[in-house]
Amino acid sequence: MMNASIRESALAHAKAQYPRESCGLIVVRKGKAFYFECGNLAVGTDQFAIDPKDYARADRRGVIVGVVHSHPNGSPKPSQADLVGCEASQLPWHIVGYPSGQWASITPSGYRAPLVGRQWSHGVLDCYSIIRDWYKETRSIELLDFTRRDEWWLHGEDLYQANYEKAGFVPVDEPPIEGDVLLMQVASPVPNHAAIYLGDGLILHHLQNRLSSRDVYGGYWQKNTTHILRYLGEHGLTSR
Ligand SMILES: [Zn+2]
């Protein structure tokens, strides 16, 4: 579906947005494919989030058949977040390195990011993503997902406290058991981080801008824990 004019338009867009990532969609209308520029709502220069208004506009123009974004470090190599995003979109993704002009394309192929050592990308591979992935992989449970903007906790939002009941969790007043979610408050006015308790004094978690890791649940993490949450299921609350 990529053609020379799409590549040219996308590269020009990458140049215009540099040093931020550009993003757009490939749309087919009346048998012709073209590049549709979208706004990037992500904070920072190493991420993109297509403005949903632009996505809706593209959808009205024709059929969306691909997602395009740029890598301002010059390399089109897909990140883990790109592979995850491609799976979620169920569309081919095309990446252009700027200024190299090199391209890479990926298609959905069942990719899942590793639980330990995954790269950080807000909203795609972050502290709530790893909890959802752990529940999916070890318990076959699909937890609700929530839209979250970068550093929501510094902008008056309190997403973990506002949503844990909806996602099927209740606070408990006893030591954690495997699968419990530990809410933590890390340099924030509200609980903004969460970890899975793995048993044997270990946690699995993904801190902002680090790789996800398995760590000992000791001093610092214990001290900053505000809630121990246990999963009862989305219907657990009503059937108790
Ligand atoms: Zn990327």
py3Dmol code that shows the C-alpha trace and the ligand (Angstrom):
import py3Dmol

protein = """\
ATOM      1  CA  MET A   1       0.000   0.000   0.000  1.00  0.00           C
ATOM      2  CA  MET A   2       3.054   2.239   0.312  1.00  0.00           C
ATOM      3  CA  ASN A   3       3.832   4.215  -2.822  1.00  0.00           C
ATOM      4  CA  ALA A   4       6.341   6.930  -3.697  1.00  0.00           C
ATOM      5  CA  SER A   5       3.948   9.799  -3.007  1.00  0.00           C
ATOM      6  CA  ILE A   6       3.014   8.431   0.427  1.00  0.00           C
ATOM      7  CA  ARG A   7       6.682   8.040   1.282  1.00  0.00           C
ATOM      8  CA  GLU A   8       7.402  11.589   0.133  1.00  0.00           C
ATOM      9  CA  SER A   9       4.510  13.125   2.075  1.00  0.00           C
ATOM     10  CA  ALA A  10       5.363  11.176   5.229  1.00  0.00           C
ATOM     11  CA  LEU A  11       9.039  12.136   5.016  1.00  0.00           C
ATOM     12  CA  ALA A  12       8.122  15.811   4.554  1.00  0.00           C
ATOM     13  CA  HIS A  13       5.851  15.538   7.601  1.00  0.00           C
ATOM     14  CA  ALA A  14       8.684  13.918   9.598  1.00  0.00           C
ATOM     15  CA  LYS A  15      10.939  16.840   8.652  1.00  0.00           C
ATOM     16  CA  ALA A  16       8.322  19.412   9.657  1.00  0.00           C
ATOM     17  CA  GLN A  17       7.756  17.764  13.049  1.00  0.00           C
ATOM     18  CA  TYR A  18      11.435  17.145  13.828  1.00  0.00           C
ATOM     19  CA  PRO A  19      12.675  16.745  16.608  1.00  0.00           C
ATOM     20  CA  ARG A  20       9.276  15.324  17.585  1.00  0.00           C
ATOM     21  CA  GLU A  21       7.826  12.183  16.058  1.00  0.00           C
ATOM     22  CA  SER A  22       5.357  12.744  13.238  1.00  0.00           C
ATOM     23  CA  CYS A  23       2.380  10.438  12.795  1.00  0.00           C
ATOM     24  CA  GLY A  24      -0.218   9.816  10.130  1.00  0.00           C
ATOM     25  CA  LEU A  25      -2.465   7.257   8.524  1.00  0.00           C
ATOM     26  CA  ILE A  26      -2.643   5.679   5.099  1.00  0.00           C
ATOM     27  CA  VAL A  27      -6.140   6.071   3.755  1.00  0.00           C
ATOM     28  CA  VAL A  28      -7.675   4.519   0.645  1.00  0.00           C
ATOM     29  CA  ARG A  29     -10.414   6.427  -1.082  1.00  0.00           C
ATOM     30  CA  LYS A  30     -11.843   5.630  -4.500  1.00  0.00           C
ATOM     31  CA  GLY A  31      -9.096   3.138  -5.178  1.00  0.00           C
ATOM     32  CA  LYS A  32      -6.239   5.492  -4.291  1.00  0.00           C
ATOM     33  CA  ALA A  33      -4.006   5.430  -1.240  1.00  0.00           C
ATOM     34  CA  PHE A  34      -2.746   8.652   0.315  1.00  0.00           C
ATOM     35  CA  TYR A  35      -0.988   9.917   3.453  1.00  0.00           C
ATOM     36  CA  PHE A  36      -3.192  11.656   6.016  1.00  0.00           C
ATOM     37  CA  GLU A  37      -1.281  13.847   8.501  1.00  0.00           C
ATOM     38  CA  CYS A  38      -2.314  13.521  12.158  1.00  0.00           C
ATOM     39  CA  GLY A  39      -1.514  15.519  15.264  1.00  0.00           C
ATOM     40  CA  ASN A  40       0.749  13.852  17.841  1.00  0.00           C
ATOM     41  CA  LEU A  41      -0.638  14.242  21.366  1.00  0.00           C
ATOM     42  CA  ALA A  42       2.285  12.530  23.131  1.00  0.00           C
ATOM     43  CA  VAL A  43       4.501  14.432  25.530  1.00  0.00           C
ATOM     44  CA  GLY A  44       8.219  14.385  24.702  1.00  0.00           C
ATOM     45  CA  THR A  45      10.079  13.480  21.548  1.00  0.00           C
ATOM     46  CA  ASP A  46      10.262   9.689  21.606  1.00  0.00           C
ATOM     47  CA  GLN A  47       6.609   8.741  21.405  1.00  0.00           C
ATOM     48  CA  PHE A  48       3.503   9.425  19.443  1.00  0.00           C
ATOM     49  CA  ALA A  49      -0.223   9.272  20.093  1.00  0.00           C
ATOM     50  CA  ILE A  50      -2.503   9.970  17.150  1.00  0.00           C
ATOM     51  CA  ASP A  51      -5.035  12.688  17.944  1.00  0.00           C
ATOM     52  CA  PRO A  52      -8.371  10.784  18.039  1.00  0.00           C
ATOM     53  CA  LYS A  53     -10.061  13.689  16.212  1.00  0.00           C
ATOM     54  CA  ASP A  54      -7.680  13.208  13.289  1.00  0.00           C
ATOM     55  CA  TYR A  55      -8.263   9.459  13.380  1.00  0.00           C
ATOM     56  CA  ALA A  56     -12.013  10.059  13.130  1.00  0.00           C
ATOM     57  CA  ARG A  57     -11.521  12.522  10.258  1.00  0.00           C
ATOM     58  CA  ALA A  58      -9.346  10.019   8.364  1.00  0.00           C
ATOM     59  CA  ASP A  59     -11.956   7.338   8.967  1.00  0.00           C
ATOM     60  CA  ARG A  60     -14.599   9.535   7.351  1.00  0.00           C
ATOM     61  CA  ARG A  61     -12.365  10.209   4.324  1.00  0.00           C
ATOM     62  CA  GLY A  62     -11.917   6.556   3.422  1.00  0.00           C
ATOM     63  CA  VAL A  63     -10.606   3.240   4.688  1.00  0.00           C
ATOM     64  CA  ILE A  64      -7.612   3.361   7.051  1.00  0.00           C
ATOM     65  CA  VAL A  65      -5.105   0.724   5.931  1.00  0.00           C
ATOM     66  CA  GLY A  66      -1.893   1.658   7.732  1.00  0.00           C
ATOM     67  CA  VAL A  67      -0.247   3.690  10.483  1.00  0.00           C
ATOM     68  CA  VAL A  68       2.877   5.769   9.821  1.00  0.00           C
ATOM     69  CA  HIS A  69       5.245   7.481  12.251  1.00  0.00           C
ATOM     70  CA  SER A  70       8.761   8.852  12.277  1.00  0.00           C
ATOM     71  CA  HIS A  71      11.798   8.135  14.411  1.00  0.00           C
ATOM     72  CA  PRO A  72      13.786  11.348  14.848  1.00  0.00           C
ATOM     73  CA  ASN A  73      16.878   9.342  15.823  1.00  0.00           C
ATOM     74  CA  GLY A  74      17.207   8.331  12.173  1.00  0.00           C
ATOM     75  CA  SER A  75      16.640   4.594  12.634  1.00  0.00           C
ATOM     76  CA  PRO A  76      13.347   3.070  11.514  1.00  0.00           C
ATOM     77  CA  LYS A  77      13.871   0.043  13.777  1.00  0.00           C
ATOM     78  CA  PRO A  78      10.556  -0.649  15.558  1.00  0.00           C
ATOM     79  CA  SER A  79      10.560  -0.275  19.352  1.00  0.00           C
ATOM     80  CA  GLN A  80       8.754  -2.744  21.631  1.00  0.00           C
ATOM     81  CA  ALA A  81       6.008  -0.135  21.980  1.00  0.00           C
ATOM     82  CA  ASP A  82       5.699  -0.037  18.181  1.00  0.00           C
ATOM     83  CA  LEU A  83       5.311  -3.821  18.031  1.00  0.00           C
ATOM     84  CA  VAL A  84       2.669  -3.716  20.784  1.00  0.00           C
ATOM     85  CA  GLY A  85       0.870  -0.778  19.142  1.00  0.00           C
ATOM     86  CA  CYS A  86       0.852  -2.580  15.802  1.00  0.00           C
ATOM     87  CA  GLU A  87      -0.804  -5.622  17.403  1.00  0.00           C
ATOM     88  CA  ALA A  88      -3.404  -3.435  19.117  1.00  0.00           C
ATOM     89  CA  SER A  89      -4.236  -1.549  15.919  1.00  0.00           C
ATOM     90  CA  GLN A  90      -4.460  -4.716  13.799  1.00  0.00           C
ATOM     91  CA  LEU A  91      -2.968  -2.669  10.947  1.00  0.00           C
ATOM     92  CA  PRO A  92       0.419  -2.625   9.216  1.00  0.00           C
ATOM     93  CA  TRP A  93       2.778   0.014  10.624  1.00  0.00           C
ATOM     94  CA  HIS A  94       5.376   1.904   8.612  1.00  0.00           C
ATOM     95  CA  ILE A  95       8.230   3.740  10.269  1.00  0.00           C
ATOM     96  CA  VAL A  96      10.435   6.341   8.623  1.00  0.00           C
ATOM     97  CA  GLY A  97      13.743   7.349  10.144  1.00  0.00           C
ATOM     98  CA  TYR A  98      14.483  11.051   9.885  1.00  0.00           C
ATOM     99  CA  PRO A  99      16.769  12.379   8.519  1.00  0.00           C
ATOM    100  CA  SER A 100      17.950   9.046   7.067  1.00  0.00           C
ATOM    101  CA  GLY A 101      14.748   8.494   5.067  1.00  0.00           C
ATOM    102  CA  GLN A 102      15.021   4.743   5.729  1.00  0.00           C
ATOM    103  CA  TRP A 103      11.805   2.777   6.118  1.00  0.00           C
ATOM    104  CA  ALA A 104      10.702  -0.269   8.084  1.00  0.00           C
ATOM    105  CA  SER A 105       7.302  -1.970   8.031  1.00  0.00           C
ATOM    106  CA  ILE A 106       5.724  -4.369  10.495  1.00  0.00           C
ATOM    107  CA  THR A 107       2.449  -6.267  10.507  1.00  0.00           C
ATOM    108  CA  PRO A 108       0.493  -7.793  13.417  1.00  0.00           C
ATOM    109  CA  SER A 109       1.996 -11.193  14.166  1.00  0.00           C
ATOM    110  CA  GLY A 110       1.047 -12.033  17.754  1.00  0.00           C
ATOM    111  CA  TYR A 111       3.886 -10.098  19.422  1.00  0.00           C
ATOM    112  CA  ARG A 112       3.841  -9.817  23.221  1.00  0.00           C
ATOM    113  CA  ALA A 113       6.392  -7.747  25.129  1.00  0.00           C
ATOM    114  CA  PRO A 114       8.426  -9.682  27.735  1.00  0.00           C
ATOM    115  CA  LEU A 115       7.247  -9.171  31.332  1.00  0.00           C
ATOM    116  CA  VAL A 116      10.801  -8.495  32.561  1.00  0.00           C
ATOM    117  CA  GLY A 117      13.054  -6.106  30.640  1.00  0.00           C
ATOM    118  CA  ARG A 118      10.407  -4.387  28.555  1.00  0.00           C
ATOM    119  CA  GLN A 119      11.006  -0.812  27.400  1.00  0.00           C
ATOM    120  CA  TRP A 120       8.983   2.054  28.859  1.00  0.00           C
ATOM    121  CA  SER A 121       6.379   3.838  26.746  1.00  0.00           C
ATOM    122  CA  HIS A 122       3.598   5.700  28.504  1.00  0.00           C
ATOM    123  CA  GLY A 123       0.121   4.210  27.963  1.00  0.00           C
ATOM    124  CA  VAL A 124       1.531   1.328  25.881  1.00  0.00           C
ATOM    125  CA  LEU A 125       4.172  -0.265  28.099  1.00  0.00           C
ATOM    126  CA  ASP A 126       3.805   1.290  31.533  1.00  0.00           C
ATOM    127  CA  CYS A 127       3.055   0.248  35.113  1.00  0.00           C
ATOM    128  CA  TYR A 128      -0.595  -0.558  34.399  1.00  0.00           C
ATOM    129  CA  SER A 129       0.200  -2.344  31.100  1.00  0.00           C
ATOM    130  CA  ILE A 130       2.405  -4.841  32.897  1.00  0.00           C
ATOM    131  CA  ILE A 131      -0.363  -5.577  35.406  1.00  0.00           C
ATOM    132  CA  ARG A 132      -2.825  -6.208  32.576  1.00  0.00           C
ATOM    133  CA  ASP A 133      -0.291  -8.382  30.754  1.00  0.00           C
ATOM    134  CA  TRP A 134       0.551 -10.389  33.887  1.00  0.00           C
ATOM    135  CA  TYR A 135      -3.146 -11.072  34.530  1.00  0.00           C
ATOM    136  CA  LYS A 136      -3.674 -12.034  30.890  1.00  0.00           C
ATOM    137  CA  GLU A 137      -0.640 -14.322  30.702  1.00  0.00           C
ATOM    138  CA  THR A 138      -0.801 -16.030  34.086  1.00  0.00           C
ATOM    139  CA  ARG A 139      -4.526 -15.935  34.907  1.00  0.00           C
ATOM    140  CA  SER A 140      -6.164 -15.550  31.469  1.00  0.00           C
ATOM    141  CA  ILE A 141      -7.976 -12.510  32.837  1.00  0.00           C
ATOM    142  CA  GLU A 142      -8.539  -9.465  30.652  1.00  0.00           C
ATOM    143  CA  LEU A 143      -8.488  -6.405  32.955  1.00  0.00           C
ATOM    144  CA  LEU A 144     -10.248  -3.225  31.880  1.00  0.00           C
ATOM    145  CA  ASP A 145      -8.021  -0.695  30.151  1.00  0.00           C
ATOM    146  CA  PHE A 146      -8.128   3.039  30.855  1.00  0.00           C
ATOM    147  CA  THR A 147      -6.971   5.959  28.736  1.00  0.00           C
ATOM    148  CA  ARG A 148      -4.255   7.772  30.560  1.00  0.00           C
ATOM    149  CA  ARG A 149      -2.261  10.792  29.593  1.00  0.00           C
ATOM    150  CA  ASP A 150       1.380  11.130  30.395  1.00  0.00           C
ATOM    151  CA  GLU A 151       1.977  12.042  34.058  1.00  0.00           C
ATOM    152  CA  TRP A 152      -1.767  12.222  34.780  1.00  0.00           C
ATOM    153  CA  TRP A 153      -0.934  12.266  38.518  1.00  0.00           C
ATOM    154  CA  LEU A 154       0.660  15.695  38.167  1.00  0.00           C
ATOM    155  CA  HIS A 155      -2.431  17.067  36.418  1.00  0.00           C
ATOM    156  CA  GLY A 156      -5.090  16.594  39.059  1.00  0.00           C
ATOM    157  CA  GLU A 157      -6.024  13.028  38.122  1.00  0.00           C
ATOM    158  CA  ASP A 158      -6.152  10.082  40.492  1.00  0.00           C
ATOM    159  CA  LEU A 159      -6.638   7.174  38.071  1.00  0.00           C
ATOM    160  CA  TYR A 160      -5.644   4.189  40.212  1.00  0.00           C
ATOM    161  CA  GLN A 161      -7.888   5.167  43.128  1.00  0.00           C
ATOM    162  CA  ALA A 162     -10.727   6.179  40.820  1.00  0.00           C
ATOM    163  CA  ASN A 163     -10.698   2.934  38.829  1.00  0.00           C
ATOM    164  CA  TYR A 164      -9.485  -0.052  40.836  1.00  0.00           C
ATOM    165  CA  GLU A 165     -12.988  -1.077  41.905  1.00  0.00           C
ATOM    166  CA  LYS A 166     -14.242  -0.912  38.312  1.00  0.00           C
ATOM    167  CA  ALA A 167     -11.376  -3.203  37.320  1.00  0.00           C
ATOM    168  CA  GLY A 168     -12.453  -5.746  39.964  1.00  0.00           C
ATOM    169  CA  PHE A 169     -10.075  -5.030  42.858  1.00  0.00           C
ATOM    170  CA  VAL A 170     -10.765  -4.449  46.558  1.00  0.00           C
ATOM    171  CA  PRO A 171      -8.378  -3.236  49.250  1.00  0.00           C
ATOM    172  CA  VAL A 172      -7.327  -5.798  51.848  1.00  0.00           C
ATOM    173  CA  ASP A 173      -5.828  -5.270  55.276  1.00  0.00           C
ATOM    174  CA  GLU A 174      -3.423  -8.211  55.396  1.00  0.00           C
ATOM    175  CA  PRO A 175      -0.055  -9.200  53.940  1.00  0.00           C
ATOM    176  CA  PRO A 176      -0.060  -9.528  50.137  1.00  0.00           C
ATOM    177  CA  ILE A 177      -0.463 -12.855  48.355  1.00  0.00           C
ATOM    178  CA  GLU A 178       0.551 -13.713  44.777  1.00  0.00           C
ATOM    179  CA  GLY A 179      -1.398 -11.643  42.257  1.00  0.00           C
ATOM    180  CA  ASP A 180      -2.218  -8.783  44.613  1.00  0.00           C
ATOM    181  CA  VAL A 181      -1.650  -5.314  43.214  1.00  0.00           C
ATOM    182  CA  LEU A 182       0.339  -2.934  45.386  1.00  0.00           C
ATOM    183  CA  LEU A 183      -0.458   0.725  44.816  1.00  0.00           C
ATOM    184  CA  MET A 184       2.395   3.081  45.538  1.00  0.00           C
ATOM    185  CA  GLN A 185       2.906   6.792  45.742  1.00  0.00           C
ATOM    186  CA  VAL A 186       6.197   7.756  44.096  1.00  0.00           C
ATOM    187  CA  ALA A 187       6.980  11.501  44.022  1.00  0.00           C
ATOM    188  CA  SER A 188       3.309  12.238  43.465  1.00  0.00           C
ATOM    189  CA  PRO A 189       0.333  13.695  45.366  1.00  0.00           C
ATOM    190  CA  VAL A 190      -1.695  10.507  44.738  1.00  0.00           C
ATOM    191  CA  PRO A 191      -0.932   6.782  44.252  1.00  0.00           C
ATOM    192  CA  ASN A 192       0.623   6.744  40.757  1.00  0.00           C
ATOM    193  CA  HIS A 193       2.518   3.469  40.555  1.00  0.00           C
ATOM    194  CA  ALA A 194       1.523  -0.156  40.897  1.00  0.00           C
ATOM    195  CA  ALA A 195       3.278  -3.492  41.150  1.00  0.00           C
ATOM    196  CA  ILE A 196       2.200  -7.130  41.063  1.00  0.00           C
ATOM    197  CA  TYR A 197       3.092  -9.092  44.171  1.00  0.00           C
ATOM    198  CA  LEU A 198       4.679 -12.362  42.969  1.00  0.00           C
ATOM    199  CA  GLY A 199       4.979 -14.107  46.341  1.00  0.00           C
ATOM    200  CA  ASP A 200       8.247 -14.875  48.171  1.00  0.00           C
ATOM    201  CA  GLY A 201       8.847 -11.186  48.836  1.00  0.00           C
ATOM    202  CA  LEU A 202       9.129 -10.251  45.139  1.00  0.00           C
ATOM    203  CA  ILE A 203       7.317  -7.749  42.962  1.00  0.00           C
ATOM    204  CA  LEU A 204       7.070  -7.254  39.207  1.00  0.00           C
ATOM    205  CA  HIS A 205       6.706  -3.658  38.109  1.00  0.00           C
ATOM    206  CA  HIS A 206       7.537  -1.078  35.457  1.00  0.00           C
ATOM    207  CA  LEU A 207       8.876   2.268  36.585  1.00  0.00           C
ATOM    208  CA  GLN A 208       8.714   5.339  34.376  1.00  0.00           C
ATOM    209  CA  ASN A 209      11.641   5.522  31.933  1.00  0.00           C
ATOM    210  CA  ARG A 210      13.192   2.230  33.093  1.00  0.00           C
ATOM    211  CA  LEU A 211      12.991  -1.362  31.984  1.00  0.00           C
ATOM    212  CA  SER A 212      10.397  -3.474  33.789  1.00  0.00           C
ATOM    213  CA  SER A 213      11.913  -5.572  36.552  1.00  0.00           C
ATOM    214  CA  ARG A 214      11.406  -8.128  39.277  1.00  0.00           C
ATOM    215  CA  ASP A 215      12.513  -6.626  42.580  1.00  0.00           C
ATOM    216  CA  VAL A 216      12.598  -7.430  46.267  1.00  0.00           C
ATOM    217  CA  TYR A 217       9.564  -5.958  48.039  1.00  0.00           C
ATOM    218  CA  GLY A 218      11.532  -4.159  50.701  1.00  0.00           C
ATOM    219  CA  GLY A 219      12.128  -0.791  52.342  1.00  0.00           C
ATOM    220  CA  TYR A 220      11.427   1.863  49.736  1.00  0.00           C
ATOM    221  CA  TRP A 221       8.604   0.014  47.969  1.00  0.00           C
ATOM    222  CA  GLN A 222       6.941  -1.054  51.198  1.00  0.00           C
ATOM    223  CA  LYS A 223       7.204   2.427  52.635  1.00  0.00           C
ATOM    224  CA  ASN A 224       5.513   3.937  49.593  1.00  0.00           C
ATOM    225  CA  THR A 225       2.719   1.367  49.369  1.00  0.00           C
ATOM    226  CA  THR A 226      -0.686   2.941  49.993  1.00  0.00           C
ATOM    227  CA  HIS A 227      -3.018   0.027  49.152  1.00  0.00           C
ATOM    228  CA  ILE A 228      -2.891  -3.745  48.833  1.00  0.00           C
ATOM    229  CA  LEU A 229      -5.546  -4.673  46.297  1.00  0.00           C
ATOM    230  CA  ARG A 230      -6.947  -8.144  45.657  1.00  0.00           C
ATOM    231  CA  TYR A 231      -8.682  -9.183  42.467  1.00  0.00           C
ATOM    232  CA  LEU A 232     -12.244 -10.369  42.976  1.00  0.00           C
ATOM    233  CA  GLY A 233     -13.412  -9.963  39.389  1.00  0.00           C
ATOM    234  CA  GLU A 234     -15.605  -7.299  37.898  1.00  0.00           C
ATOM    235  CA  HIS A 235     -18.637  -9.029  39.390  1.00  0.00           C
ATOM    236  CA  GLY A 236     -16.916  -9.828  42.651  1.00  0.00           C
ATOM    237  CA  LEU A 237     -18.240  -6.729  44.359  1.00  0.00           C
ATOM    238  CA  THR A 238     -21.897  -7.413  43.667  1.00  0.00           C
ATOM    239  CA  SER A 239     -21.766 -11.133  44.465  1.00  0.00           C
ATOM    240  CA  ARG A 240     -20.015 -10.778  47.797  1.00  0.00           C
TER     241      ARG A 240
END
"""
ligand_1 = """\
1
ZN
Zn 8.340 4.099 17.001
"""
view = py3Dmol.view(width=600, height=400)
view.addModel(protein, "pdb")
view.setStyle({"model": 0}, {"cartoon": {"style": "trace"}})
view.addModel(ligand_1, "xyz")
view.setStyle({"model": 1}, {"stick": {}})
view.zoomTo()
view.show()
